[in-house]
Amino acid sequence: MLAIIKTGGKQYKVNEGDKIKVEKLEGEEGSKIVFSEVLFLGDEKDVKIGTPILTGVTVEGTILKTAKGKKVTGIKFKPKKRYKVKFGHRQTMTEVEITKIG
């Protein structure tokens, strides 16, 4: 069973047993989480496409851990003003294992 879910402003393609990293979600490690915004659900036999979201369909997962992601750097620069600033940012990510689709 394949599903496409939406969380944190992004879309993720998931199967049962997949481990995905999404933007930080509230909850303790080991707790259950339910994704209610399911955009697509399908397998080899039938397909359901939401307009834009499927009603009555959820994807369940378990929170494995919460940690910081890779560093992203950026630069602010203003020409002819001797202004240049380099900055970095590490987004907090939550790793989720998908347990049930349906």
C-alpha positions as CSV (number, residue, x, y, z in Angstrom):
1,M,0.0,0.0,0.0
2,L,1.4,3.4,-1.0
3,A,0.3,6.8,0.3
4,I,1.3,10.4,-0.1
5,I,0.9,12.4,3.1
6,K,1.3,16.1,3.7
7,T,3.1,17.5,6.9
8,G,5.2,20.5,7.6
9,G,4.3,22.1,4.2
10,K,5.9,19.2,2.3
11,Q,4.6,16.0,0.8
12,Y,6.1,12.5,1.5
13,K,5.6,9.2,-0.4
14,V,5.4,6.4,2.2
15,N,4.8,2.6,2.6
16,E,4.3,0.6,5.7
17,G,7.6,0.1,7.5
18,D,9.3,3.2,6.0
19,K,11.3,5.6,8.1
20,I,11.0,9.3,7.1
21,K,12.4,12.5,8.5
22,V,9.9,15.4,8.7
23,E,10.0,18.8,10.3
24,K,9.6,18.8,14.1
25,L,6.4,17.2,15.4
26,E,5.1,17.5,19.0
27,G,5.3,14.2,21.0
28,E,7.6,12.0,23.0
29,E,9.8,9.3,21.6
30,G,7.8,6.1,21.2
31,S,4.5,7.8,21.0
32,K,2.0,7.3,18.2
33,I,1.2,10.0,15.7
34,V,-1.6,10.2,13.1
35,F,-1.3,12.0,9.7
36,S,-4.8,12.9,8.6
37,E,-3.8,14.9,5.5
38,V,-3.6,12.0,3.0
39,L,-3.5,13.1,-0.7
40,F,-3.2,9.7,-2.4
41,L,-3.8,6.1,-1.5
42,G,-3.2,3.1,-3.8
43,D,-1.9,-0.3,-4.7
44,E,-1.8,-2.5,-7.7
45,K,-5.6,-3.0,-7.8
46,D,-7.2,0.4,-7.0
47,V,-6.2,4.0,-6.6
48,K,-7.8,6.8,-4.6
49,I,-6.9,10.4,-5.3
50,G,-8.0,13.2,-3.0
51,T,-9.5,16.6,-4.1
52,P,-7.3,17.8,-2.4
53,I,-7.5,15.5,0.7
54,L,-9.0,12.0,1.2
55,T,-11.6,11.9,3.9
56,G,-11.7,9.0,6.4
57,V,-8.2,7.9,5.6
58,T,-5.3,8.2,8.0
59,V,-1.7,7.1,8.2
60,E,-0.3,6.1,11.6
61,G,3.3,6.2,12.7
62,T,5.6,6.0,15.7
63,I,8.1,8.7,16.7
64,L,11.6,7.3,16.8
65,K,13.7,10.3,17.7
66,T,14.0,14.1,17.4
67,A,17.3,15.6,16.3
68,K,18.8,18.4,14.3
69,G,19.3,18.1,10.6
70,K,22.2,19.2,8.4
71,K,23.4,22.8,8.5
72,V,22.2,25.2,5.9
73,T,24.3,28.3,5.3
74,G,23.4,31.6,3.9
75,I,24.9,35.0,3.2
76,K,23.6,38.6,3.4
77,F,25.4,41.0,1.2
78,K,25.0,44.6,0.3
79,P,27.3,45.9,-2.5
80,K,29.4,49.1,-1.9
81,K,28.4,49.2,1.8
82,R,31.1,46.9,3.3
83,Y,28.3,44.7,4.6
84,K,28.6,40.9,4.5
85,V,27.1,38.4,7.0
86,K,27.3,34.7,6.9
87,F,24.8,32.7,8.9
88,G,23.9,29.0,9.5
89,H,20.7,27.2,10.5
90,R,20.0,23.6,11.7
91,Q,16.3,22.6,11.4
92,T,15.0,20.3,14.1
93,M,13.8,17.0,12.4
94,T,11.6,14.2,13.7
95,E,12.2,10.6,12.5
96,V,8.9,8.7,12.1
97,E,8.3,5.0,11.3
98,I,5.1,4.4,9.4
99,T,3.2,1.6,11.1
100,K,-0.3,1.5,9.4
101,I,-1.9,2.9,6.3
102,G,-5.7,2.9,5.9
